[in-house]
């Protein structure tokens, strides 16, 4: 006799208390395997596919796409046989409801490699029926079919559409926009949220505000939605006042809260210096000309940061206000600011101090790609001890950024441009960059902050200085 078990939204970690349903990956009547993802949700930190710890037939779903649910709220119910095929029947009792503290596994055995689905209305038994069921990989299914490696749009499966984000497809679908009529502005013609919004504005349909310039084009949008409602990409416009209101929720809301908290709690100060980056640029060119994986400029700046933090460890710290203590870290988990279609995110490179330029380049590339596809995990977005902010990609020289709370400092890098510069006693055109350091004045005084920034500038001007720390 089958037993119906309720699967609740698990604790997604990092203190998150709620999540928004972005996309259902199963329907009522589908057969799911243990640890098969059943729903894609968005927290204030990342997009997450949530796997179900039970194997059986989905009998109910709770919440439409766009609904915001608290941790512990029901997600689905699953009809489970007395002896699940995984052999983990004891773990599938009613007591297993509380096992949702881990996203994958829940203490279960390894998930089967093949996952079967049965669409609602199809027979659930019989060899012939089983043979006709769709076999998919985790995370596929409910979205549009893929054509030539690209995700299509429902009703237009006769050719490829260069769009990978389900949120972009949903925004277009809800506004009756045919994605085949658009030309994408992303890499290889990829259709971004900005392209859809532009088309909707041009058509007079009124959608979210126009996107701003982005230093790191990560095409994974988020459509603001009111909590507890069906998906609604349009913000609420105040009648008669020409106002457009967009809810501060999801990543945008989390960023707003964090920045406000930083300004409330941290007595920050900023110092800056211009540096001649000509030799650093030449060193990078020489490295890349020597063969092997290419080294990014961001990786070299990160390597300089970690060397500077080894000399001035006060800046690799945080303040425990309740205990009135400065907590200094021995490791450097380096965050780097990235502006995405979903808002500002700060992926974290773990143990950056133990990596060389090649390893840093590879990790920056991996995290950047995860940002593009919206697959950054909460763990990859938290735990930083120092942040590197390359705002030069905005085409600006300087900035006074807000510290990424609860860290104690952030190094900012402006654009590198040819400028008149006195070099070896003569006026010359050199590649000049402005560096800025915003720091928590509670962890150190200006002498330490100035020493750190001066060392960074010296390494930029004379990369050989780094040889002392290698």
C-alpha positions as CSV (number, residue, x, y, z in Angstrom):
1,X,0.0,0.0,0.0
2,X,1.4,3.4,-1.0
3,X,2.2,6.0,1.6
4,X,1.8,9.7,0.7
5,X,4.7,11.8,2.1
6,X,4.9,15.5,2.2
7,X,8.1,17.2,1.1
8,X,8.7,20.6,2.5
9,X,10.9,23.4,1.4
10,X,14.2,22.6,3.1
11,X,16.6,24.9,4.9
12,X,18.8,26.1,2.0
13,X,21.6,27.3,4.4
14,X,23.3,30.6,5.1
15,X,20.4,31.8,7.2
16,X,17.9,31.9,4.3
17,X,14.3,31.7,5.4
18,X,12.4,31.9,2.1
19,X,12.6,31.2,-1.6
20,X,10.6,32.0,-4.7
21,X,9.4,29.3,-7.0
22,X,10.9,30.0,-10.4
23,X,10.1,26.8,-12.3
24,X,8.5,23.5,-11.6
25,X,10.4,20.6,-13.0
26,X,7.7,18.0,-12.4
27,X,3.9,17.8,-12.7
28,X,1.2,16.0,-10.8
29,X,1.4,12.4,-12.0
30,X,5.1,12.4,-12.8
31,X,7.2,9.5,-11.4
32,X,10.3,10.9,-9.6
33,X,13.4,9.2,-8.3
34,X,15.1,9.8,-5.0
35,X,17.1,13.0,-5.1
36,X,15.6,14.1,-8.4
37,X,15.2,17.9,-8.7
38,X,11.6,18.8,-8.6
39,X,11.6,22.6,-8.5
40,X,13.9,25.5,-9.3
41,X,13.8,28.2,-6.7
42,X,15.5,31.6,-6.2
43,X,16.7,32.7,-2.9
44,X,18.3,36.0,-2.0
45,X,21.6,34.5,-3.0
46,X,21.2,32.1,-5.9
47,X,19.1,29.9,-8.1
48,X,18.8,26.5,-6.6
49,X,17.4,23.2,-7.9
50,X,15.7,21.4,-5.0
51,X,15.8,17.6,-5.0
52,X,13.1,15.5,-3.4
53,X,14.2,12.8,-0.9
54,X,11.4,10.5,-1.9
55,X,10.9,8.3,-4.9
56,X,7.3,7.7,-6.2
57,X,4.4,9.5,-7.9
58,X,3.8,13.2,-7.5
59,X,0.3,13.6,-6.1
60,X,0.2,17.4,-5.5
61,X,2.2,20.6,-5.9
62,X,2.0,23.6,-3.6
63,X,2.5,27.1,-5.1
64,X,2.5,28.6,-8.5
65,X,5.6,29.9,-10.3
66,X,6.3,33.3,-8.7
67,X,5.1,32.3,-5.3
68,X,7.4,33.0,-2.4
69,X,7.4,30.3,0.3
70,X,9.0,30.2,3.7
71,X,11.3,27.4,4.7
72,X,9.2,24.5,6.0
73,X,6.2,25.2,3.7
74,X,4.9,22.2,1.7
75,X,6.3,21.8,-1.8
76,X,4.9,18.5,-3.1
77,X,3.4,15.3,-1.9
78,X,4.7,12.0,-3.2
79,X,3.0,8.6,-3.1
80,X,5.7,6.1,-2.0
81,X,5.4,2.3,-2.0
82,X,6.1,0.3,1.1
83,X,9.5,-0.7,-0.3
84,X,11.0,2.0,-2.5
85,X,13.3,0.7,-5.3
86,X,16.3,2.4,-3.7
87,X,16.2,0.0,-0.7
88,X,16.1,2.9,1.6
89,X,12.5,2.3,2.8
90,X,13.3,2.9,6.4
91,X,14.5,6.4,5.6
92,X,11.2,7.1,3.7
93,X,8.9,6.9,6.7
94,X,6.9,9.8,7.9
95,X,9.9,10.7,10.2
96,X,11.9,11.5,7.1
97,X,10.1,14.8,6.7
98,X,12.7,16.6,8.8
99,X,15.6,15.5,6.6
100,X,15.6,18.6,4.5
101,X,18.7,20.2,5.9
102,X,20.8,19.0,3.0
103,X,19.9,19.8,-0.6
104,X,21.2,16.6,-2.2
105,X,21.2,13.3,-0.5
106,X,19.2,13.9,2.7
107,X,21.2,10.9,4.1
108,X,19.8,8.7,1.3
109,X,21.6,6.2,-0.9
110,X,23.0,7.3,-4.3
111,X,20.3,8.5,-6.7
112,X,19.6,6.3,-9.7
113,X,21.2,7.5,-13.0
114,X,18.0,7.3,-15.0
115,X,14.9,9.4,-14.0
116,X,11.5,8.6,-15.4
117,X,8.5,10.9,-15.8
118,X,4.9,10.3,-16.5
119,X,2.8,13.2,-17.7
120,X,-0.5,13.7,-16.0
121,X,-3.3,11.7,-17.5
122,X,-1.0,8.9,-18.7
123,X,-1.3,5.4,-17.2
124,X,1.0,4.8,-14.2
125,X,1.5,1.1,-14.7
126,X,2.1,-1.5,-17.4
127,X,5.2,-2.3,-19.3
128,X,4.0,-0.6,-22.5
129,X,3.2,2.6,-20.5
130,X,6.6,2.5,-18.8
131,X,8.3,2.2,-22.1
132,X,6.7,5.4,-23.4
133,X,7.6,7.5,-20.4
134,X,10.1,10.3,-21.0
135,X,13.6,9.6,-19.7
136,X,15.3,12.9,-18.8
137,X,18.3,14.1,-16.8
138,X,18.0,16.0,-13.6
139,X,16.8,19.5,-14.0
140,X,15.2,19.0,-17.5
141,X,11.7,18.3,-18.4
142,X,9.2,21.0,-17.5
143,X,11.0,23.6,-19.6
144,X,10.9,23.9,-23.4
145,X,12.5,21.3,-25.5
146,X,16.1,21.8,-26.6
147,X,16.8,22.2,-30.3
148,X,20.4,21.9,-31.5
149,X,21.6,22.5,-28.0
150,X,19.5,25.6,-27.5
151,X,16.3,25.9,-25.6
152,X,13.3,26.6,-27.6
153,X,10.0,28.3,-26.9
154,X,6.7,26.4,-26.4
155,X,4.9,26.2,-29.7
156,X,8.0,27.1,-31.7
157,X,10.0,23.8,-31.6
158,X,10.6,23.8,-35.3
159,X,14.0,25.6,-35.0
160,X,16.5,26.9,-32.5
161,X,16.0,30.0,-30.4
162,X,19.2,31.5,-28.8
163,X,17.9,31.8,-25.3
164,X,18.9,29.7,-22.3
165,X,17.2,31.4,-19.4
166,X,13.7,30.1,-18.4
167,X,13.0,33.5,-16.9
168,X,13.6,35.2,-20.2
169,X,11.3,32.7,-21.9
170,X,8.7,33.2,-19.3
171,X,8.8,37.0,-19.6
172,X,8.4,36.8,-23.3
173,X,5.6,34.2,-23.1
174,X,3.6,36.2,-20.5
175,X,3.7,39.2,-22.7
176,X,2.9,37.4,-26.0
177,X,6.3,38.2,-27.5
178,X,7.8,35.8,-30.1
179,X,11.5,35.4,-29.3
180,X,12.1,34.5,-33.0
181,X,11.6,38.1,-33.9
182,X,14.4,39.3,-31.6
183,X,18.1,39.7,-32.2
184,X,20.1,38.9,-29.1
185,X,22.7,41.2,-27.8
186,X,24.5,38.5,-25.8
187,X,27.4,36.3,-26.8
188,X,26.7,34.5,-30.1
189,X,23.4,36.3,-30.4
190,X,22.1,35.1,-27.0
191,X,18.7,36.7,-26.2
192,X,19.0,38.5,-22.8
193,X,16.3,39.9,-20.5
194,X,17.4,43.4,-21.7
195,X,16.5,42.4,-25.2
196,X,13.0,41.3,-24.2
197,X,12.4,44.4,-22.1
198,X,13.5,46.6,-24.9
199,X,11.1,44.9,-27.3
200,X,8.3,45.2,-24.9
201,X,8.9,48.9,-24.3
202,X,9.0,49.4,-28.0
203,X,5.7,47.7,-28.4
204,X,4.2,49.9,-25.7
205,X,3.6,47.0,-23.3
206,X,5.6,48.5,-20.4
207,X,7.9,46.1,-18.5
208,X,10.6,46.4,-16.0
209,X,13.0,49.4,-16.1
210,X,15.7,49.5,-18.7
211,X,18.8,47.6,-17.9
212,X,21.9,49.6,-17.0
213,X,25.4,49.1,-18.3
214,X,26.9,45.9,-17.0
215,X,30.6,45.1,-16.5
216,X,30.1,41.4,-16.5
217,X,27.2,40.3,-18.8
218,X,25.8,37.4,-16.9
219,X,22.5,36.7,-18.8
220,X,20.4,35.2,-16.1
221,X,17.6,37.6,-15.3
222,X,15.2,37.9,-12.5
223,X,11.8,39.3,-13.0
224,X,10.5,41.1,-9.9
225,X,7.3,39.5,-8.5
226,X,5.0,40.1,-5.6
227,X,5.2,37.5,-2.9
228,X,2.5,34.9,-2.9
229,X,1.2,35.8,-6.4
230,X,1.5,34.3,-9.8
231,X,4.4,35.5,-11.9
232,X,4.0,39.1,-12.9
233,X,7.0,40.7,-14.6
234,X,5.6,44.2,-14.7
235,X,6.2,46.4,-11.7
236,X,3.2,48.3,-10.2
237,X,2.8,51.8,-11.6
238,X,1.2,54.4,-9.4
239,X,-1.8,55.9,-11.1
240,X,-1.6,59.5,-12.2
241,X,1.9,60.2,-10.9
242,X,4.1,58.7,-13.6
243,X,5.8,56.4,-11.0
244,X,7.0,52.8,-11.6
245,X,7.4,50.7,-8.4
246,X,9.6,47.6,-8.4
247,X,9.6,45.4,-5.3
248,X,12.9,45.1,-3.4
249,X,13.0,41.4,-3.1
250,X,15.2,38.5,-4.1
251,X,18.7,39.4,-4.9
252,X,17.9,43.1,-5.4
253,X,16.3,43.2,-1.9
254,X,19.2,41.2,-0.3
255,X,21.7,43.6,-1.9
256,X,19.7,46.6,-0.6
257,X,19.6,45.3,2.9
258,X,23.3,44.4,3.0
259,X,24.4,47.8,1.6
260,X,22.2,49.6,4.1
261,X,23.5,47.6,6.9
262,X,27.1,48.2,5.9
263,X,26.6,52.0,5.9
264,X,24.8,51.8,9.2
265,X,27.4,49.7,11.0
266,X,30.8,50.3,9.4
267,X,32.6,53.6,9.9
268,X,34.3,53.4,6.5
269,X,37.0,55.6,5.0
270,X,38.5,55.7,1.5
271,X,42.0,56.4,0.2
272,X,43.2,56.3,-3.4
273,X,46.3,56.6,-5.5
274,X,47.1,56.7,-9.2
275,X,49.6,54.0,-10.5
276,X,51.5,53.4,-13.7
277,X,50.2,50.0,-14.8
278,X,52.4,49.9,-18.0
279,X,54.8,47.2,-16.6
280,X,51.9,45.1,-15.3
281,X,50.3,45.1,-18.7
282,X,53.6,44.2,-20.3
283,X,54.2,41.4,-17.8
284,X,50.8,39.9,-18.6
285,X,51.5,40.1,-22.3
286,X,54.7,38.3,-21.8
287,X,53.1,35.6,-19.7
288,X,50.4,34.9,-22.3
289,X,53.0,34.9,-25.1
290,X,54.9,32.2,-23.3
291,X,52.2,29.6,-24.0
292,X,49.9,27.7,-21.7
293,X,46.5,29.0,-20.3
294,X,46.0,32.7,-20.7
295,X,46.3,34.8,-17.5
296,X,43.6,37.4,-16.8
297,X,44.3,40.8,-15.5
298,X,41.8,40.2,-12.7
299,X,43.9,37.2,-11.6
300,X,47.1,39.3,-11.5
301,X,45.3,41.9,-9.4
302,X,44.0,39.2,-7.1
303,X,47.5,37.8,-6.7
304,X,48.6,41.3,-5.7
305,X,45.8,41.6,-3.2
306,X,46.7,38.4,-1.5
307,X,50.3,39.4,-1.3
308,X,49.3,42.8,0.2
309,X,47.0,41.1,2.7
310,X,49.9,38.9,3.9
311,X,51.8,42.1,4.7
312,X,48.8,43.9,6.2
313,X,46.6,41.2,7.7
314,X,44.5,43.7,9.6
315,X,42.4,44.3,6.5
316,X,41.6,40.6,6.1
317,X,39.2,40.6,9.1
318,X,35.8,41.4,10.4
319,X,34.4,43.1,13.5
320,X,32.4,41.2,16.1
321,X,30.5,44.1,17.4
322,X,28.7,42.1,20.1
323,X,32.0,40.9,21.6
324,X,33.8,44.1,20.7
325,X,36.6,42.2,19.0
326,X,38.4,42.3,15.7
327,X,38.5,38.8,14.2
328,X,41.4,38.3,11.8
329,X,41.4,35.5,9.3
330,X,44.4,33.4,8.3
331,X,42.9,32.4,5.0
332,X,41.9,34.8,2.2
333,X,38.5,34.1,0.6
334,X,38.5,36.7,-2.2
335,X,35.2,38.0,-3.5
336,X,34.9,39.9,-6.8
337,X,32.0,42.1,-7.6
338,X,30.0,41.3,-10.7
339,X,27.0,43.1,-12.1
340,X,24.5,40.6,-13.6
341,X,21.0,40.8,-15.1
342,X,19.8,39.5,-11.7
343,X,21.6,42.2,-9.8
344,X,24.9,42.6,-8.0
345,X,26.6,39.4,-6.9
346,X,30.0,38.8,-5.3
347,X,31.2,35.2,-6.0
348,X,34.0,34.1,-3.7
349,X,37.3,32.4,-4.7
350,X,38.2,30.1,-1.8
351,X,41.7,30.1,-0.4
352,X,42.9,32.7,-3.0
353,X,46.1,33.1,-1.0
354,X,47.1,29.6,-1.9
355,X,46.5,30.0,-5.7
356,X,48.8,31.1,-8.4
357,X,47.8,33.4,-11.3
358,X,46.8,30.4,-13.5
359,X,44.6,28.9,-10.8
360,X,43.0,32.2,-10.1
361,X,42.2,32.8,-13.7
362,X,40.6,29.4,-14.0
363,X,38.5,29.9,-10.9
364,X,37.4,33.4,-11.9
365,X,36.3,31.9,-15.3
366,X,34.4,29.1,-13.6
367,X,32.5,31.4,-11.2
368,X,31.8,33.9,-14.0
369,X,30.3,31.1,-16.1
370,X,28.2,30.0,-13.2
371,X,27.0,33.6,-12.9
372,X,26.0,33.6,-16.6
373,X,24.0,30.4,-16.2
374,X,22.5,31.4,-12.8
375,X,24.0,28.3,-11.1
376,X,26.1,30.1,-8.4
377,X,25.4,28.3,-5.1
378,X,24.9,30.1,-1.8
379,X,28.2,28.7,-0.7
380,X,29.9,30.4,-3.7
381,X,28.3,33.7,-2.8
382,X,29.2,33.8,0.9
383,X,32.1,33.6,3.3
384,X,34.3,36.2,1.6
385,X,37.0,38.0,3.8
386,X,38.1,40.7,1.3
387,X,36.6,42.0,-2.0
388,X,38.2,43.1,-5.2
389,X,36.0,45.4,-7.2
390,X,37.0,46.1,-10.9
391,X,34.7,49.1,-11.6
392,X,36.9,50.1,-14.5
393,X,34.7,48.0,-16.7
394,X,32.1,50.7,-16.3
395,X,34.5,53.1,-18.1
396,X,35.1,55.1,-14.9
397,X,38.3,56.1,-13.2
398,X,37.4,56.0,-9.6
399,X,34.8,55.1,-7.0
400,X,34.1,54.9,-3.3
401,X,32.4,51.6,-3.0
402,X,30.4,50.4,0.0
403,X,32.2,47.6,2.0
404,X,30.7,44.1,1.5
405,X,29.5,43.6,5.1
406,X,30.8,42.0,7.3
407,X,34.2,42.3,5.6
408,X,36.6,45.1,6.6
409,X,37.9,46.3,3.3
410,X,37.5,46.5,-0.5
411,X,40.0,47.3,-3.2
412,X,38.7,49.2,-6.2
413,X,40.3,49.3,-9.6
414,X,39.4,51.9,-12.2
415,X,39.9,51.7,-15.9
416,X,43.5,51.5,-17.3
417,X,43.9,54.3,-19.9
418,X,46.8,56.1,-21.6
419,X,47.7,59.3,-19.7
420,X,50.5,61.8,-19.5
421,X,52.9,60.6,-16.8
422,X,56.3,61.5,-15.6
423,X,58.4,58.4,-16.1
424,X,62.1,58.4,-15.3
425,X,62.2,62.2,-15.1
426,X,60.5,62.7,-18.5
427,X,56.9,63.2,-19.6
428,X,55.6,60.2,-21.3
429,X,52.3,58.5,-22.2
430,X,51.8,55.6,-19.8
431,X,49.0,53.2,-18.9
432,X,47.5,54.7,-15.7
433,X,45.0,53.3,-13.3
434,X,43.4,54.7,-10.2
435,X,43.3,52.4,-7.2
436,X,41.1,52.9,-4.1
437,X,40.8,51.2,-0.8
438,X,37.7,51.5,1.3
439,X,38.3,50.2,4.8
440,X,36.6,49.8,8.2
441,X,38.3,52.4,10.4
442,X,37.7,50.2,13.4
443,X,40.2,47.5,12.3
444,X,43.1,49.8,11.5
445,X,44.2,53.4,11.1
446,X,45.1,55.3,8.0
447,X,48.8,54.2,8.2
448,X,47.9,50.6,7.7
449,X,45.4,51.3,5.0
450,X,47.8,53.6,3.2
451,X,50.6,51.1,3.5
452,X,48.4,48.4,2.0
453,X,47.4,50.6,-0.9
454,X,50.9,51.8,-1.5
455,X,52.2,48.2,-1.7
456,X,49.5,47.3,-4.2
457,X,50.4,50.3,-6.3
458,X,54.1,49.3,-6.1
459,X,53.3,45.8,-7.4
460,X,51.2,47.3,-10.2
461,X,54.1,49.6,-11.2
462,X,56.8,47.0,-10.7
463,X,55.5,43.5,-10.8
464,X,58.9,42.1,-9.8
465,X,58.1,43.3,-6.3
466,X,55.8,40.2,-6.1
467,X,58.9,38.0,-6.4
468,X,59.6,38.7,-2.8
469,X,56.5,36.9,-1.6
470,X,56.6,33.9,-4.1
